[in-house]
Amino acid sequence: MNPLLRSARRGFTLLEVMVSTAIMVIIVLTVVTIASDTMRVYDRAVADLSTQSEARGVLDALENDFSTAVLRADGHCWMEIVVPGSTDVTGAPGPVGNLQSADHPMLMLFAAPPDRPRWTPGAGRTALRGDVSAIAYRIGQRSPFDAPGDTIQQVYGVYRTIIDSEDTFVDALPLILNSSLAAPKYPWDYWSGARKFANYSLSPTPGYETRVLIDSNIASSSPCWTMDENNFIGSNVVAMNLVLWCASSLPATATAPALKDPCARLPSTLRPVILVGKSGSSGAITADDKGSLAASTGSWLGLWKTAQGGASIADAPLRYAPNGAPVIPLQTPSSASVHPYDYFTSRLRVFSDRIYPDSMALTQSNAAWLPYLPYSLRAVEVSITVLTPEGSKELRGLQMINNSQKVPDKDFKRIVYTYGRNYTRYIRILSNGG
């Protein structure tokens, strides 16, 4: 046989096959890696878009309400923040699920948002008069798949409740405007009671309903109005923190016996008033929340206690009251015994030109004590934490396994750390010079 034909019939050598196989494996692995990375980036982008959408809805609503907030300089309280588990009010609900008390404060204010109800409910609707509405925010849990009150498939989220302008004018505003120093009334006195409101989802005909607005029973099968499905505006929100930026409301020059600014700052200088605290198993505020040395580094409390960022405690960015005094004495900020503080742990009542934190008395017979913080609210910095869909799915799965609204704290913290996305917005209070 012709040797040239025998040479043409020979196949690949073993080395050639191994080299070509290796090249093919490398190409396949490269394609798989690129596809996997692309899918991972796509999933992350979808998760971020989902959390951004939820955060934008909540922050836009808060911006509309804060920017149109009513803070009249008439000596009445027009805004209030109550912390779940608060001991300074009667009937405050406890913390929700695994959330810490400081992460889901209840906000109550009066505003004229553009999306307020404009018409009475029912077939023969008429235009509502007025524009000021009572508004409340709180974080709760709901089940999108089961009946209200079921403990499985619970999803955290923000509830925003608006009382129409006419019901606000009839029930809420008289409560505030008719109060006095001898018998003060606050937004909580309105929201903690049974009130009439317009329910546009009543079947078969929308109409008015009377129900408790804020109930201490969180897991009720017939929830209060602020926890009703109609008021749910944002899913998978596991934290909402408010920082109130204030300016001094005292004159630049004061004559005796005028009150002194406890922080001795210029009127144009903004300082934050923030909510702090950690909850135990009972949800109560512990003594550590007001400045334990255990939190002396890497925290807000560390700033207050150790004067980090300042030459002294008096010059620190934030202040700390070592003895937890409920009122502020008329002393210089460098006082060794008591230092002024810019935080609250249980309750905050906001007036146009002053703020009352926690159990601080509205009036004080002893003239040597300053009965309030002389702060004028200028802006609110809102920060919320939203879980991605994957994190929400894992959390709901753990809740189903435990057949409870709560999961082990270490699992909850891990999920929030891994899947939580933080969003912040700075909102000016235009009605108060913001």
Helices and strands as residue ranges (DSSP letters): H 3-8, H 14-67, E 79-82, G 101-103, E 106-111, E 133-142, E 155-163, H 165-167, I 168-172, H 173-177, H 187-191, E 194-199, E 207-212, G 225-227, G 229-231, E 232-235, E 237-248, E 271-275, G 287-290, G 293-295, H 300-306, G 313-315, E 328-329, E 343-344, E 347-350, E 355-357, E 369-370, E 375-387, H 389-402, H 409-419, E 420-428, G 430-432
